[in-house]
Amino acid sequence: MKIARYATWIALGIGVAIFLVAYYLLTSAGWSLWIALGIAAIVSLCTSGASWLLLDRRSEREARFDTYLDEAEQKVRLVQLKLRQINVFAAQIRHQATATLLGQICHDVDQLITRVRAKNAAELLSSTERIDNYLQQVVSVTEKYVDIEAYPRYYKDPAVKRELIQQGLQSFDEYIVASTIALEDGDTFALDVDVQMLDAAKYRRLA
């Protein structure tokens, strides 16, 4: 549950609000400063604790999984940052086939992460960590490609180097697509069952 995941922050917010209200009411009623502060603090702590217990009804396993998902989403954001870097480099590349390939890589990586999140969230962190490591290399060689294309005189056999980089990028994209296919193949049995049920439905009369 979303509320349960943020129970601590919600409870703290409630506690702060209760503290301010209690302090205001007590001082308005003529209580001394220190007594008002003490009572308001006690009421605030009790209210925060009770709110947290009511809001966070997750099991220990659910809490650990939510923490795992938070870590995974942080890694996803790092991957997305690298994808934006790659898109920036792609816009600087004059060789259209390479620029198009980089755009395709970004699209395919984004699709793979989206599908892993939807179909197998328990593997999201490990998958994004692996992708992030590869993307670091993609960013590095893409930046080098841009420099080779802009300053070919500073490199020996610049055309060969650009071709090697493009081949490496192509291999990476094929790896990402193959990973997505493998993920979708895991749902083949369920898909076959759904199709068979739809096919059988034409022989039934709806009540």
C-alpha positions in Angstrom: 0.0 0.0 0.0 1.3 3.5 -0.9 0.1 5.0 2.5 1.8 2.2 4.4 5.1 2.9 2.6 5.0 6.5 3.7 3.5 5.9 7.2 6.6 7.3 9.0 6.5 10.6 7.1 2.7 10.9 7.5 2.9 10.1 11.2 5.6 12.8 11.7 3.5 15.3 9.8 0.5 14.6 12.0 2.8 14.8 15.1 4.1 18.2 14.1 0.6 19.5 13.4 -0.7 18.2 16.8 2.3 19.7 18.6 1.6 23.2 17.1 -2.1 23.0 17.8 -1.6 21.8 21.4 1.0 24.4 22.1 -1.2 27.2 20.8 -4.2 26.1 22.8 -2.2 25.6 26.0 -0.5 29.0 25.8 -3.7 30.7 24.8 -5.3 29.1 28.0 -2.6 30.7 30.1 -0.3 27.8 30.7 3.4 28.6 31.2 5.8 28.2 28.3 7.7 25.1 29.5 4.6 23.3 30.7 2.9 24.0 27.4 5.9 22.7 25.5 6.2 19.5 27.6 2.5 18.6 27.3 2.4 19.4 23.6 5.5 17.3 23.0 4.0 14.3 24.9 0.7 14.6 23.1 2.6 14.9 19.8 4.7 11.8 20.4 1.8 9.7 21.4 -0.3 10.8 18.4 2.6 10.2 16.0 3.2 6.7 17.4 -0.5 5.8 17.3 -0.7 7.1 13.7 2.3 5.1 12.6 0.9 1.9 14.1 -2.5 2.5 12.4 -1.0 3.4 9.0 1.9 0.9 8.7 0.3 -2.5 8.8 2.8 -4.1 6.5 4.5 -7.3 7.4 8.3 -7.4 7.8 8.5 -9.0 4.4 6.4 -6.3 2.7 8.4 -3.6 4.3 11.7 -5.2 3.0 10.2 -5.5 -0.4 9.1 -1.8 -0.4 12.6 -0.8 0.6 13.9 -3.0 -2.3 11.6 -1.2 -4.7 12.8 2.2 -3.5 16.4 1.2 -4.1 15.4 -0.2 -7.6 13.7 3.1 -8.5 16.7 5.1 -7.5 18.8 2.9 -9.9 16.2 3.4 -12.6 16.6 7.1 -12.2 20.4 6.7 -12.8 19.7 4.7 -15.9 17.3 7.4 -17.2 20.0 10.0 -16.5 22.4 8.0 -18.7 19.8 7.7 -21.4 19.4 11.4 -21.5 23.2 11.8 -21.8 23.1 9.3 -24.8 20.3 11.3 -26.4 22.3 14.5 -26.1 25.3 12.8 -27.8 23.1 11.3 -30.5 21.9 14.8 -31.4 25.5 15.8 -32.1 26.3 12.9 -34.3 26.2 13.5 -38.1 26.2 9.9 -39.2 22.5 9.2 -39.3 22.6 5.4 -38.9 24.6 5.8 -35.7 22.4 8.5 -34.3 19.3 6.4 -35.1 20.9 3.4 -33.4 21.5 5.3 -30.3 17.9 6.5 -30.2 16.8 2.9 -30.7 19.0 1.8 -27.8 17.4 4.4 -25.5 13.9 3.3 -26.5 14.7 -0.4 -26.1 16.3 0.1 -22.7 13.3 2.1 -21.5 10.9 -0.6 -22.7 12.9 -3.4 -21.0 12.9 -1.6 -17.7 9.2 -0.8 -18.0 8.4 -4.5 -18.7 10.6 -5.8 -15.9 8.9 -3.4 -13.5 5.4 -4.6 -14.6 6.1 -8.3 -14.9 8.9 -9.2 -12.5 9.4 -6.3 -10.0 11.6 -8.6 -7.8 14.2 -8.5 -10.5 14.1 -4.8 -11.1 17.1 -3.8 -9.0 19.4 -6.5 -10.3 18.3 -5.8 -13.9 18.8 -2.1 -13.7 22.2 -2.5 -12.0 23.3 -4.7 -14.9 21.9 -2.3 -17.5 23.4 0.7 -15.7 26.9 -0.8 -15.9 26.5 -1.4 -19.6 25.2 2.0 -20.2 28.2 3.6 -18.5 30.3 2.0 -21.3 27.7 3.1 -23.9 28.0 6.7 -22.7 31.8 6.5 -22.8 32.1 5.1 -26.3 29.4 7.4 -27.6 31.2 10.5 -26.3 34.3 9.1 -28.0 32.4 8.7 -31.2 31.3 12.3 -31.1 34.9 13.4 -30.6 36.2 11.2 -33.4 33.6 12.5 -35.8 34.4 16.1 -34.9 38.2 15.8 -34.8 39.1 12.9 -37.1 42.7 14.3 -37.7 43.5 13.5 -34.0 42.8 9.8 -34.4 44.5 7.0 -36.4 42.0 5.2 -38.7 39.0 7.3 -37.4 36.6 5.6 -39.8 37.6 2.1 -38.5 37.2 3.3 -34.9 33.7 4.7 -35.6 32.7 1.5 -37.3 33.9 -0.6 -34.3 32.0 1.6 -31.9 28.8 1.3 -34.1 29.2 -2.5 -34.1 29.5 -2.5 -30.3 26.4 -0.4 -30.0 24.5 -2.7 -32.3 25.5 -5.7 -30.2 24.3 -4.0 -27.0 21.0 -3.2 -28.6 20.6 -6.8 -29.7 21.3 -7.9 -26.1 18.6 -5.6 -24.8 16.1 -6.8 -27.3 17.0 -10.4 -26.6 16.5 -9.8 -22.9 13.1 -8.3 -23.6 12.1 -11.3 -25.8 13.2 -13.7 -23.0 11.1 -11.7 -20.5 8.0 -11.9 -22.8 8.6 -15.6 -23.5 8.2 -16.2 -19.8 4.5 -15.1 -20.3 4.0 -17.4 -23.3 2.1 -20.1 -21.3 -0.2 -17.6 -19.7 -0.8 -16.0 -23.1 -1.6 -19.4 -24.7 -4.1 -20.1 -21.9 -5.8 -16.7 -22.4 -6.1 -17.3 -26.2 -7.5 -20.8 -25.7 -10.1 -19.4 -23.3 -11.1 -16.7 -25.7 -11.3 -19.3 -28.5 -13.5 -21.5 -26.3 -15.8 -18.6 -25.4 -17.3 -18.5 -28.9 -18.9 -21.8 -28.2 -20.6 -20.6 -25.0 -23.7 -18.6 -24.6 -23.5 -15.7 -22.3 -26.0 -15.8 -19.5 
